[in-house]
Amino acid sequence: MRIQFLGAAQTVTGPQHLIPVNGHNILLDCGLFQGKRRESFERNRNLPFDARGVDCLVLSHAHIDHSGNIPNLVRNGFQGSIYCTFATRDLCSAMLRDSAFIQEQDTKYVNRKRARKGEPPIEPIYTHADAVASLEHFVSVGYDRPVLIAPGVQCTFLDAGHILGSATVLLEIDEDGRRTRLVFTGDLGRSEMPILRDPTPAPPAEVLIIESTYGNRTHPTHVQAEQRLFELIGETYRRGGKVIIPAFSVGRTQEIVYSLHRLFLDGKLPDIPIFVDSPLAVNVTEIFRLHPECYDEELREFIARDRHPDPFGFDRLHYVRNVRDSKELNRREGPAVIISASGMCEAGRIQHHLKHNIEDSRNTVLIVSWQAPHTLGRRLVERQPTVKIFGEEYRLRARVETINGYSAHADRNELLKWVRPIAGGLNHAFAVHGEPESCEALAGDLRTMGVQHVAVPAWKDQFDLSP
């Protein structure tokens, strides 16, 4: 048995891990690579394998950096099944169509510029029709329900506690008279976070593919994060400014809304309106309401109380769907909190809100998630004096603050705590989905634990998984 790493190798985006076994090719995740615009377009459009030769896809969760190239996979001839949890399938229905809309809109913008230069037009990576067609391949499976996905290969999804429907993947592989248990974390969540259940403990395995986004760092607690959120809103309110929060539509938006709801109930929030300006986030929040099987006990108790049965809705919160109301937010005077996508500021309505607000020193841009290199979000975190939005330069005068306590990724200590019970039985471990220094740090910790063979694969690296 072999494995080839075709994405999220010494970078945080675009996992695509290919495993040939018993004459069948199994793909783990099929995400979009995010980085420099031209490089991203080329890498995402040109799959590093023959899509027609992939027999099935196992999808850990719905985040676009893990699922976002599925329509392109199908467009290029994939005919197999896509296995995932029920909630992941529902989220992908909304997110892949939204991603296709962004691809089409970006292509129209680029083609207008190319036309002015006399250059030929380009096509989007995929279209809305491709996204819809890809949904026919999805097969939903419940947590802890083993399913045969290929000859001699059984797949079980375990709750990863990262976002709604996220799963750690256990593959039990019988090949050449030998059984191998392979665990793929996808993105591993954190313990004692609100809304979702804690990650299921790691199952015994011989091979581990582990994410390392925060393999060399630790997070503040959620309580500390919520306290800092309260402080920053209060400070900005007293300056008469707006708090602009770029947030992923899945997971981060709902976590921030839930925190604001609790602060509101405790009487801590100032009299400030709160807007969620993302059609996708609105749709995703409805999907959250459909999947109570993923909730933790704290959220279930919160919902059970008569006075606030909806954790994602309260008096000061307004969900914005149409473009007209979104534009009105930028003409609005006075303090407000605006939560909008995308989380890395690379597309969507957040760019309009940043354009209208980052040159005002009264305002705060609040970063609540990891920002990939070469993204607008990373440039804001680095506090570059000027940034480009829609091709025009804007001076960064607003405050930029970062809260890491809302991260849905396990930090170094949480990753090591999760893997420690199975470390002694591991023959191979691969640190992926992290920048090089994070991968190397986690790999070093795994070696210290006694894991026999630990690697930090580069893009397109292959490994023989013989014992």
The 8 nearest C-alpha neighbors of each residue, nearest first, counted from 0:
[[1, 464, 20, 463, 19, 465, 2, 18],
 [2, 0, 463, 464, 462, 18, 19, 3],
 [1, 3, 18, 462, 461, 17, 4, 463],
 [2, 4, 461, 17, 460, 16, 459, 5],
 [5, 3, 16, 459, 460, 6, 458, 15],
 [4, 6, 459, 15, 458, 16, 3, 47],
 [5, 7, 14, 15, 13, 8, 4, 458],
 [8, 6, 14, 432, 10, 12, 13, 11],
 [7, 9, 457, 458, 10, 6, 431, 456],
 [10, 8, 435, 434, 433, 457, 7, 431],
 [9, 11, 434, 433, 7, 8, 432, 12],
 [12, 10, 432, 433, 7, 434, 212, 9],
 [13, 11, 7, 32, 64, 10, 33, 14],
 [12, 14, 30, 32, 31, 6, 64, 7],
 [15, 13, 6, 7, 30, 28, 65, 29],
 [14, 16, 6, 29, 5, 28, 27, 13],
 [15, 17, 4, 27, 26, 5, 3, 14],
 [16, 18, 26, 3, 2, 25, 27, 15],
 [17, 19, 2, 25, 24, 1, 20, 26],
 [20, 18, 24, 23, 25, 1, 22, 17],
 [19, 21, 23, 22, 0, 18, 24, 174],
 [22, 20, 23, 174, 150, 19, 151, 149],
 [21, 23, 20, 19, 24, 150, 149, 54],
 [24, 22, 20, 21, 19, 54, 25, 149],
 [23, 25, 19, 53, 54, 18, 20, 26],
 [24, 26, 18, 55, 17, 56, 54, 19],
 [25, 27, 17, 56, 16, 28, 57, 18],
 [26, 28, 57, 16, 15, 56, 58, 17],
 [29, 27, 58, 15, 65, 14, 57, 30],
 [28, 30, 15, 66, 65, 68, 69, 14],
 [65, 31, 29, 13, 64, 66, 67, 68],
 [30, 32, 13, 64, 67, 68, 43, 33],
 [31, 33, 13, 12, 39, 43, 64, 30],
 [34, 32, 39, 12, 31, 35, 13, 371],
 [33, 35, 373, 39, 36, 372, 374, 32],
 [36, 34, 38, 373, 37, 39, 33, 374],
 [35, 37, 39, 38, 34, 40, 33, 373],
 [38, 36, 40, 39, 35, 41, 34, 42],
 [39, 37, 41, 35, 40, 36, 42, 34],
 [40, 38, 36, 42, 37, 41, 33, 34],
 [39, 41, 37, 43, 38, 42, 44, 36],
 [40, 42, 38, 44, 39, 43, 45, 37],
 [43, 41, 39, 45, 44, 40, 38, 46],
 [44, 42, 40, 41, 45, 39, 31, 32],
 [43, 45, 41, 124, 42, 40, 46, 71],
 [46, 44, 42, 43, 41, 47, 40, 48],
 [45, 47, 48, 44, 43, 42, 49, 50],
 [48, 46, 45, 5, 49, 42, 459, 50],
 [49, 47, 46, 50, 52, 53, 5, 45],
 [48, 50, 52, 51, 53, 47, 46, 75],
 [51, 49, 77, 52, 53, 76, 75, 72],
 [52, 50, 77, 76, 49, 53, 78, 75],
 [51, 53, 50, 49, 54, 24, 77, 48],
 [54, 52, 24, 50, 51, 55, 25, 77],
 [55, 53, 79, 24, 23, 25, 52, 56],
 [56, 54, 79, 80, 25, 53, 81, 26],
 [55, 57, 81, 26, 25, 27, 58, 82],
 [56, 58, 82, 27, 81, 28, 26, 83],
 [57, 59, 28, 83, 60, 82, 27, 56],
 [58, 60, 166, 185, 165, 28, 167, 83],
 [61, 59, 165, 87, 58, 62, 166, 164],
 [60, 62, 87, 66, 91, 63, 90, 65],
 [63, 61, 65, 64, 60, 66, 249, 67],
 [62, 64, 67, 66, 65, 30, 61, 31],
 [63, 65, 30, 31, 13, 12, 62, 67],
 [30, 66, 64, 63, 62, 28, 29, 13],
 [67, 65, 30, 63, 29, 61, 68, 69],
 [66, 68, 63, 30, 31, 69, 64, 65],
 [69, 67, 30, 31, 71, 29, 70, 66],
 [68, 70, 72, 71, 67, 29, 66, 73],
 [71, 69, 130, 73, 129, 133, 72, 68],
 [70, 72, 74, 68, 69, 73, 125, 75],
 [73, 71, 69, 75, 70, 74, 50, 77],
 [72, 74, 77, 70, 75, 76, 71, 133],
 [73, 75, 71, 72, 76, 70, 129, 77],
 [76, 74, 72, 73, 50, 71, 77, 51],
 [75, 77, 51, 73, 74, 50, 78, 72],
 [78, 76, 73, 51, 50, 72, 79, 75],
 [79, 77, 76, 51, 73, 80, 54, 136],
 [80, 78, 55, 54, 77, 136, 81, 53],
 [79, 81, 136, 55, 137, 82, 56, 138],
 [82, 80, 137, 56, 136, 138, 57, 55],
 [83, 81, 57, 138, 58, 139, 137, 80],
 [82, 84, 58, 139, 140, 87, 57, 138],
 [83, 85, 140, 139, 87, 86, 141, 164],
 [84, 86, 139, 88, 87, 140, 89, 141],
 [85, 87, 164, 89, 88, 84, 90, 163],
 [88, 86, 164, 90, 84, 61, 89, 85],
 [87, 89, 91, 85, 86, 90, 92, 84],
 [90, 88, 86, 92, 87, 91, 85, 286],
 [89, 91, 87, 92, 88, 93, 94, 86],
 [92, 90, 94, 88, 93, 95, 89, 61],
 [91, 93, 89, 90, 94, 95, 88, 96],
 [94, 92, 91, 90, 96, 95, 97, 279],
 [93, 95, 91, 97, 96, 92, 98, 90],
 [94, 96, 98, 97, 91, 130, 93, 92],
 [97, 95, 99, 98, 94, 130, 127, 93],
 [96, 98, 94, 100, 95, 99, 93, 101],
 [99, 97, 95, 101, 96, 100, 94, 102],
 [98, 100, 102, 127, 96, 126, 101, 97],
 [99, 101, 97, 103, 98, 102, 104, 127],
 [100, 102, 98, 104, 99, 103, 105, 97],
 [103, 101, 99, 105, 100, 123, 104, 106],
 [102, 104, 106, 100, 101, 105, 123, 99],
 [103, 105, 101, 107, 106, 102, 100, 108],
 [106, 104, 108, 102, 107, 103, 101, 109],
 [105, 107, 109, 103, 108, 104, 123, 110],
 [106, 108, 110, 104, 105, 109, 111, 103],
 [107, 109, 105, 111, 106, 110, 104, 112],
 [110, 108, 106, 112, 111, 107, 113, 105],
 [109, 111, 113, 107, 120, 112, 108, 114],
 [112, 110, 114, 108, 109, 113, 107, 115],
 [111, 113, 109, 115, 110, 114, 116, 108],
 [114, 112, 110, 118, 116, 115, 111, 117],
 [113, 115, 117, 111, 116, 112, 118, 110],
 [114, 116, 112, 113, 117, 111, 118, 110],
 [117, 115, 113, 114, 118, 112, 111, 119],
 [116, 118, 114, 115, 113, 119, 112, 120],
 [117, 119, 113, 116, 114, 120, 115, 110],
 [120, 118, 113, 121, 117, 114, 110, 116],
 [121, 119, 110, 118, 113, 122, 114, 109],
 [120, 122, 110, 119, 123, 106, 109, 113],
 [121, 123, 124, 106, 120, 125, 103, 110],
 [124, 122, 125, 102, 106, 103, 126, 121],
 [123, 125, 44, 122, 102, 71, 126, 43],
 [126, 124, 123, 71, 129, 99, 70, 102],
 [125, 127, 99, 129, 128, 130, 103, 123],
 [126, 128, 99, 130, 129, 96, 100, 131],
 [129, 127, 131, 126, 130, 132, 125, 99],
 [130, 128, 132, 126, 70, 127, 131, 125],
 [131, 129, 70, 127, 133, 128, 132, 96],
 [132, 130, 128, 133, 134, 129, 127, 96],
 [131, 133, 129, 130, 134, 135, 128, 70],
 [134, 132, 130, 70, 135, 131, 136, 73],
 [133, 135, 136, 131, 132, 137, 92, 130],
 [136, 134, 133, 137, 132, 131, 138, 80],
 [137, 135, 80, 134, 81, 133, 138, 79],
 [138, 136, 81, 134, 135, 80, 82, 139],
 [137, 139, 82, 81, 80, 83, 136, 140],
 [140, 138, 85, 84, 83, 82, 137, 88],
 [139, 141, 84, 83, 85, 138, 142, 144],
 [142, 140, 84, 144, 143, 85, 139, 156],
 [141, 143, 156, 157, 144, 158, 140, 84],
 [142, 144, 156, 155, 157, 145, 141, 158],
 [143, 145, 142, 141, 155, 146, 140, 156],
 [146, 144, 155, 154, 143, 153, 147, 156],
 [147, 145, 154, 153, 148, 144, 155, 140],
 [146, 148, 153, 152, 149, 154, 145, 150],
 [149, 147, 152, 153, 146, 154, 150, 55],
 [150, 148, 152, 147, 151, 23, 153, 55],
 [151, 149, 152, 21, 148, 147, 23, 173],
 [150, 152, 173, 172, 149, 153, 174, 21],
 [153, 151, 172, 149, 150, 171, 147, 148],
 [152, 154, 147, 171, 146, 170, 148, 145],
 [155, 153, 170, 146, 145, 169, 147, 171],
 [154, 156, 145, 169, 143, 144, 168, 157],
 [157, 155, 142, 168, 166, 143, 167, 169],
 [158, 156, 167, 166, 142, 143, 199, 159],
 [157, 159, 166, 199, 198, 160, 167, 165],
 [160, 158, 198, 166, 167, 187, 165, 161],
 [161, 159, 198, 188, 197, 196, 158, 195],
 [188, 162, 160, 407, 159, 187, 165, 186],
 [163, 161, 165, 250, 160, 164, 249, 407],
 [162, 164, 165, 86, 293, 250, 161, 287],
 [165, 163, 86, 87, 84, 162, 60, 166],
 [166, 164, 60, 162, 159, 163, 161, 59],
 [167, 165, 159, 158, 59, 157, 156, 168],
 [166, 168, 184, 157, 159, 185, 183, 156],
 [169, 167, 183, 156, 182, 166, 155, 184],
 [168, 170, 182, 155, 154, 181, 156, 171],
 [171, 169, 154, 181, 153, 180, 172, 182],
 [172, 170, 180, 153, 152, 179, 181, 169],
 [171, 173, 152, 179, 178, 151, 170, 180],
 [172, 174, 178, 151, 177, 152, 176, 179],
 [173, 175, 177, 176, 172, 21, 178, 151],
 [176, 174, 177, 173, 21, 178, 0, 172],
 [175, 177, 174, 173, 178, 172, 179, 151],
 [176, 178, 174, 175, 173, 179, 172, 465],
 [179, 177, 173, 172, 174, 180, 171, 176],
 [180, 178, 172, 171, 181, 205, 173, 177],
 [179, 181, 171, 204, 205, 170, 172, 206],
 [180, 182, 206, 170, 204, 169, 207, 205],
 [183, 181, 169, 207, 168, 208, 206, 170],
 [184, 182, 208, 168, 185, 167, 207, 209],
 [185, 183, 167, 209, 186, 187, 168, 182],
 [184, 186, 59, 183, 167, 187, 210, 166],
 [187, 185, 184, 210, 161, 188, 408, 159],
 [186, 188, 159, 161, 409, 408, 184, 185],
 [161, 189, 187, 160, 408, 409, 407, 159],
 [190, 188, 409, 408, 407, 192, 197, 160],
 [189, 191, 197, 192, 198, 188, 160, 196],
 [192, 190, 197, 193, 189, 196, 221, 195],
 [191, 193, 190, 189, 221, 194, 195, 197],
 [194, 192, 195, 191, 298, 297, 295, 254],
 [193, 195, 298, 294, 295, 192, 196, 297],
 [196, 194, 294, 295, 293, 193, 160, 197],
 [195, 197, 295, 160, 294, 293, 198, 194],
 [196, 198, 190, 160, 191, 199, 189, 195],
 [199, 197, 159, 160, 158, 188, 200, 196],
 [198, 200, 158, 157, 159, 197, 201, 160],
 [201, 199, 198, 202, 417, 418, 157, 420],
 [200, 202, 417, 418, 199, 203, 421, 420],
 [201, 203, 204, 200, 421, 182, 169, 199],
 [204, 202, 421, 201, 424, 205, 180, 420],
 [205, 203, 180, 206, 181, 425, 202, 182],
 [204, 206, 425, 426, 180, 424, 181, 179],
 [207, 205, 181, 427, 204, 425, 428, 426],
 [206, 208, 428, 182, 181, 183, 209, 429],
 [209, 207, 183, 429, 428, 182, 430, 184],
 [210, 208, 430, 184, 207, 431, 429, 183],
 [209, 211, 432, 431, 430, 186, 212, 184],
 [212, 210, 214, 433, 213, 438, 432, 431],
 [213, 211, 433, 214, 432, 210, 11, 437],
 [212, 214, 410, 216, 211, 215, 411, 437],
 [213, 215, 211, 411, 437, 441, 212, 216],
 [214, 216, 437, 213, 411, 440, 441, 217],
 [217, 215, 213, 411, 214, 410, 218, 437],
 [216, 218, 410, 411, 412, 219, 213, 215],
 [219, 217, 404, 403, 410, 220, 216, 406],
 [218, 220, 404, 223, 221, 403, 224, 217],
 [221, 219, 223, 222, 404, 224, 218, 405],
 [220, 222, 224, 404, 223, 225, 405, 219],
 [221, 223, 225, 220, 224, 226, 404, 219],
 [224, 222, 226, 220, 221, 225, 219, 227],
 [223, 225, 404, 221, 227, 222, 226, 228],
 [226, 224, 228, 222, 227, 223, 221, 229],
 [225, 227, 223, 229, 228, 224, 222, 230],
 [226, 228, 230, 224, 229, 225, 231, 223],
 [229, 227, 225, 231, 226, 230, 224, 232],
 [228, 230, 226, 227, 232, 231, 233, 225],
 [231, 229, 227, 233, 228, 232, 234, 226],
 [232, 230, 234, 228, 233, 229, 235, 227],
 [233, 231, 235, 229, 234, 230, 236, 228],
 [232, 234, 236, 230, 231, 235, 229, 237],
 [233, 235, 231, 237, 236, 232, 230, 238],
 [236, 234, 238, 240, 232, 237, 233, 231],
 [235, 237, 239, 233, 238, 234, 334, 240],
 [236, 238, 234, 239, 235, 233, 240, 334],
 [239, 237, 235, 236, 240, 361, 234, 362],
 [240, 238, 236, 334, 237, 333, 235, 361],
 [239, 241, 362, 361, 334, 235, 238, 236],
 [240, 242, 362, 335, 334, 336, 243, 363],
 [241, 243, 336, 363, 364, 362, 337, 335],
 [244, 242, 364, 337, 365, 336, 338, 363],
 [243, 245, 338, 365, 246, 364, 337, 366],
 [246, 244, 342, 339, 340, 338, 341, 349],
 [247, 245, 342, 340, 252, 251, 339, 341],
 [246, 248, 342, 249, 251, 341, 340, 252],
 [247, 249, 280, 252, 340, 246, 279, 250],
 [250, 248, 247, 251, 283, 252, 280, 162],
 [249, 251, 253, 162, 252, 254, 248, 247],
 [250, 252, 254, 253, 247, 246, 249, 255],
 [253, 251, 255, 254, 248, 246, 250, 247],
 [252, 254, 256, 250, 251, 255, 257, 311],
 [255, 253, 251, 257, 256, 252, 250, 258],
 [256, 254, 258, 252, 257, 253, 259, 251],
 [255, 257, 253, 259, 258, 254, 311, 260],
 [256, 258, 260, 254, 255, 259, 310, 311],
 [259, 257, 255, 261, 260, 256, 262, 254],
 [258, 260, 262, 256, 261, 257, 263, 255],
 [259, 261, 257, 263, 258, 262, 256, 264],
 [260, 262, 264, 258, 263, 259, 265, 257],
 [263, 261, 259, 265, 267, 260, 264, 268],
 [262, 264, 260, 266, 261, 268, 265, 267],
 [265, 263, 261, 266, 262, 260, 267, 259],
 [264, 266, 262, 263, 267, 261, 268, 260],
 [265, 267, 263, 264, 268, 262, 269, 261],
 [268, 266, 262, 265, 263, 269, 229, 264],
 [267, 269, 263, 262, 266, 270, 229, 233],
 [270, 268, 271, 267, 233, 236, 232, 266],
 [271, 269, 268, 272, 315, 236, 334, 335],
 [270, 272, 335, 269, 334, 273, 336, 315],
 [273, 271, 335, 315, 336, 316, 274, 270],
 [272, 274, 336, 316, 315, 335, 337, 317],
 [275, 273, 317, 337, 318, 316, 276, 338],
 [274, 276, 338, 318, 319, 339, 277, 337],
 [277, 275, 319, 339, 274, 338, 318, 325],
 [276, 278, 280, 279, 339, 340, 275, 281],
 [279, 277, 320, 281, 280, 282, 276, 319],
 [278, 280, 282, 277, 281, 283, 248, 97],
 [279, 281, 248, 283, 277, 282, 278, 284],
 [280, 282, 278, 284, 279, 283, 277, 318],
 [283, 281, 279, 285, 280, 284, 278, 286],
 [284, 282, 286, 280, 285, 281, 279, 287],
 [283, 285, 287, 281, 286, 282, 280, 288],
 [284, 286, 288, 282, 283, 287, 281, 289],
 [287, 285, 283, 289, 288, 284, 282, 290],
 [288, 286, 284, 289, 285, 290, 283, 163],
 [287, 289, 285, 286, 290, 284, 291, 309],
 [290, 288, 286, 287, 291, 285, 86, 292],
 [289, 291, 292, 287, 288, 293, 86, 286],
 [290, 292, 294, 293, 289, 288, 287, 299],
 [291, 293, 290, 294, 295, 289, 196, 195],
 [292, 294, 291, 195, 290, 196, 163, 295],
 [295, 293, 195, 291, 194, 292, 196, 298],
 [294, 296, 196, 195, 297, 298, 194, 299],
 [295, 297, 299, 298, 300, 294, 196, 194],
 [298, 296, 300, 299, 295, 301, 193, 194],
 [299, 297, 301, 300, 194, 296, 295, 302],
 [300, 298, 296, 302, 301, 297, 303, 295],
 [299, 301, 303, 297, 298, 302, 296, 304],
 [302, 300, 298, 299, 303, 304, 297, 308],
 [301, 303, 308, 299, 300, 304, 298, 309],
 [304, 302, 300, 301, 299, 308, 305, 307],
 [305, 303, 302, 301, 306, 307, 308, 300],
 [306, 304, 307, 308, 303, 302, 301, 309],
 [305, 307, 304, 308, 303, 302, 309, 301],
 [306, 308, 309, 305, 304, 302, 310, 301],
 [307, 309, 302, 305, 304, 303, 306, 310],
 [310, 308, 311, 307, 312, 302, 313, 288],
 [311, 309, 312, 257, 308, 302, 307, 260],
 [312, 310, 309, 257, 256, 253, 313, 284],
 [311, 313, 309, 310, 316, 314, 260, 256],
 [314, 312, 316, 315, 260, 311, 309, 310],
 [313, 315, 316, 312, 317, 263, 260, 272],
 [316, 314, 272, 313, 273, 317, 271, 270],
 [315, 317, 273, 313, 314, 274, 312, 272],
 [318, 316, 274, 273, 275, 319, 315, 272],
 [317, 319, 275, 274, 276, 281, 320, 316],
 [320, 318, 276, 275, 321, 317, 325, 277],
 [319, 321, 278, 277, 318, 276, 322, 281],
 [322, 320, 323, 324, 319, 325, 278, 276],
 [321, 323, 325, 324, 326, 320, 319, 327],
 [324, 322, 326, 325, 321, 327, 320, 328],
 [325, 323, 327, 326, 322, 321, 319, 328],
 [324, 326, 322, 323, 327, 328, 276, 321],
 [327, 325, 323, 328, 324, 329, 322, 330],
 [326, 328, 324, 330, 329, 325, 331, 323],
 [329, 327, 331, 326, 330, 325, 324, 352],
 [328, 330, 327, 331, 326, 355, 352, 325],
 [331, 329, 327, 328, 332, 326, 355, 325],
 [330, 332, 328, 329, 327, 333, 335, 334],
 [333, 331, 330, 334, 329, 328, 335, 240],
 [332, 334, 239, 240, 335, 331, 241, 236],
 [335, 333, 240, 241, 239, 236, 271, 332],
 [336, 334, 241, 272, 271, 273, 242, 337],
 [335, 337, 273, 242, 241, 243, 274, 272],
 [338, 336, 274, 243, 275, 273, 244, 242],
 [339, 337, 244, 275, 245, 276, 274, 243],
 [338, 340, 276, 349, 245, 277, 246, 275],
 [341, 339, 342, 246, 349, 245, 247, 347],
 [340, 342, 344, 247, 343, 346, 347, 246],
 [341, 343, 246, 247, 245, 340, 344, 368],
 [344, 342, 376, 345, 341, 370, 374, 375],
 [345, 343, 341, 376, 342, 375, 346, 350],
 [344, 346, 343, 375, 341, 374, 347, 350],
 [347, 345, 341, 344, 350, 348, 349, 101],
 [346, 348, 349, 341, 340, 350, 345, 344],
 [347, 349, 350, 351, 340, 339, 352, 346],
 [350, 348, 352, 339, 340, 351, 347, 344],
 [349, 351, 353, 348, 352, 354, 344, 347],
 [352, 350, 354, 348, 349, 353, 355, 347],
 [353, 351, 349, 355, 354, 350, 356, 329],
 [354, 352, 356, 350, 355, 357, 351, 349],
 [355, 353, 351, 352, 356, 350, 357, 388],
 [354, 356, 352, 353, 351, 329, 357, 358],
 [357, 355, 353, 358, 359, 354, 352, 362],
 [356, 358, 397, 395, 353, 359, 396, 354],
 [357, 359, 396, 395, 394, 356, 397, 360],
 [360, 358, 397, 361, 357, 396, 356, 362],
 [359, 361, 397, 396, 362, 358, 398, 357],
 [362, 360, 240, 359, 238, 239, 397, 235],
 [361, 363, 240, 241, 397, 360, 359, 242],
 [364, 362, 398, 242, 397, 399, 365, 243],
 [365, 363, 399, 243, 242, 244, 398, 400],
 [364, 366, 400, 244, 401, 399, 363, 243],
 [367, 365, 401, 368, 400, 244, 402, 245],
 [366, 368, 402, 403, 401, 405, 365, 246],
 [369, 367, 406, 366, 370, 403, 342, 405],
 [368, 370, 371, 367, 406, 343, 403, 366],
 [371, 369, 377, 343, 376, 368, 372, 374],
 [370, 372, 374, 377, 373, 369, 34, 343],
 [371, 373, 374, 377, 34, 370, 35, 378],
 [372, 374, 34, 35, 371, 377, 375, 378],
 [375, 373, 377, 376, 372, 371, 345, 34],
 [374, 376, 378, 377, 344, 345, 379, 343],
 [375, 377, 343, 379, 344, 374, 378, 370],
 [376, 378, 380, 370, 374, 379, 375, 372],
 [379, 377, 381, 375, 376, 380, 383, 382],
 [378, 380, 382, 376, 381, 377, 383, 375],
 [381, 379, 377, 382, 378, 376, 399, 366],
 [380, 382, 378, 379, 383, 377, 376, 399],
 [383, 381, 379, 380, 384, 378, 399, 395],
 [382, 384, 381, 385, 378, 379, 386, 395],
 [385, 383, 395, 394, 382, 386, 396, 393],
 [386, 384, 394, 393, 383, 395, 392, 387],
 [387, 385, 392, 393, 388, 394, 383, 384],
 [386, 388, 392, 391, 390, 393, 389, 385],
 [387, 389, 390, 391, 392, 386, 354, 350],
 [390, 388, 391, 387, 350, 392, 354, 351],
 [389, 391, 388, 387, 392, 386, 393, 354],
 [392, 390, 387, 388, 389, 393, 386, 354],
 [391, 393, 387, 386, 385, 388, 390, 394],
 [394, 392, 385, 386, 387, 395, 391, 358],
 [395, 393, 385, 358, 384, 396, 386, 392],
 [394, 396, 384, 357, 358, 385, 397, 393],
 [395, 397, 358, 360, 359, 357, 394, 398],
 [398, 396, 360, 357, 362, 359, 363, 395],
 [397, 399, 363, 364, 362, 400, 396, 360],
 [398, 400, 364, 363, 365, 397, 380, 401],
 [401, 399, 365, 366, 364, 398, 402, 363],
 [400, 402, 366, 365, 367, 403, 399, 380],
 [401, 403, 367, 404, 224, 366, 405, 400],
 [404, 402, 405, 406, 367, 218, 401, 368],
 [403, 405, 219, 224, 221, 406, 218, 220],
 [406, 404, 403, 367, 407, 221, 224, 402],
 [405, 407, 408, 404, 403, 368, 367, 369],
 [406, 408, 188, 161, 405, 189, 409, 162],
 [409, 407, 188, 406, 187, 189, 410, 161],
 [408, 410, 189, 188, 413, 414, 187, 407],
 [411, 409, 213, 217, 413, 412, 216, 414],
 [410, 412, 214, 414, 216, 413, 215, 217],
 [411, 413, 415, 414, 410, 416, 217, 409],
 [412, 414, 416, 410, 409, 415, 411, 417],
 [415, 413, 417, 411, 416, 412, 409, 410],
 [414, 416, 412, 418, 417, 413, 419, 411],
 [415, 417, 413, 419, 414, 418, 412, 420],
 [418, 416, 414, 415, 419, 413, 201, 200],
 [417, 419, 415, 416, 421, 420, 422, 414],
 [418, 420, 422, 416, 421, 415, 417, 448],
 [421, 419, 418, 422, 417, 201, 423, 416],
 [422, 420, 203, 419, 423, 424, 418, 425],
 [423, 421, 419, 425, 424, 450, 420, 418],
 [422, 424, 421, 425, 449, 450, 420, 448],
 [423, 425, 422, 421, 205, 204, 426, 203],
 [424, 426, 205, 422, 427, 450, 423, 206],
 [425, 427, 205, 451, 452, 206, 450, 466],
 [428, 426, 452, 206, 425, 453, 207, 451],
 [429, 427, 207, 453, 206, 208, 452, 454],
 [428, 430, 208, 454, 455, 453, 209, 431],
 [431, 429, 455, 209, 438, 210, 442, 211],
 [432, 430, 210, 8, 433, 211, 7, 209],
 [433, 431, 11, 7, 210, 10, 211, 212],
 [434, 432, 212, 11, 211, 10, 438, 9],
 [433, 435, 10, 9, 437, 436, 11, 438],
 [436, 434, 9, 438, 437, 439, 433, 10],
 [435, 437, 439, 438, 434, 440, 215, 433],
 [438, 436, 214, 215, 440, 434, 435, 439],
 [439, 437, 435, 441, 430, 433, 211, 440],
 [438, 440, 442, 436, 441, 437, 435, 443],
 [441, 439, 437, 443, 442, 438, 215, 436],
 [440, 442, 214, 444, 438, 443, 439, 445],
 [443, 441, 439, 445, 444, 440, 438, 430],
 [444, 442, 446, 440, 441, 445, 439, 447],
 [443, 445, 447, 441, 442, 446, 448, 440],
 [446, 444, 448, 442, 447, 443, 450, 441],
 [445, 447, 443, 449, 450, 448, 444, 442],
 [446, 448, 444, 449, 445, 443, 450, 442],
 [449, 447, 445, 446, 450, 444, 422, 419],
 [448, 450, 446, 447, 451, 423, 445, 422],
 [451, 449, 446, 425, 422, 445, 448, 452],
 [450, 452, 426, 449, 427, 453, 425, 446],
 [453, 451, 427, 426, 450, 428, 454, 446],
 [454, 452, 428, 427, 429, 442, 446, 451],
 [455, 453, 429, 456, 428, 430, 452, 442],
 [454, 456, 430, 429, 438, 439, 431, 457],
 [457, 455, 8, 454, 460, 458, 4, 429],
 [456, 458, 8, 460, 9, 459, 455, 4],
 [457, 459, 8, 5, 460, 4, 6, 456],
 [460, 458, 5, 4, 3, 457, 461, 6],
 [459, 461, 457, 458, 4, 3, 456, 462],
 [462, 460, 3, 2, 459, 4, 1, 463],
 [463, 461, 2, 1, 464, 3, 460, 0],
 [462, 464, 1, 465, 0, 2, 461, 466],
 [465, 463, 1, 0, 462, 466, 427, 2],
 [464, 466, 463, 0, 1, 426, 462, 427],
 [465, 464, 426, 427, 205, 463, 179, 206]]
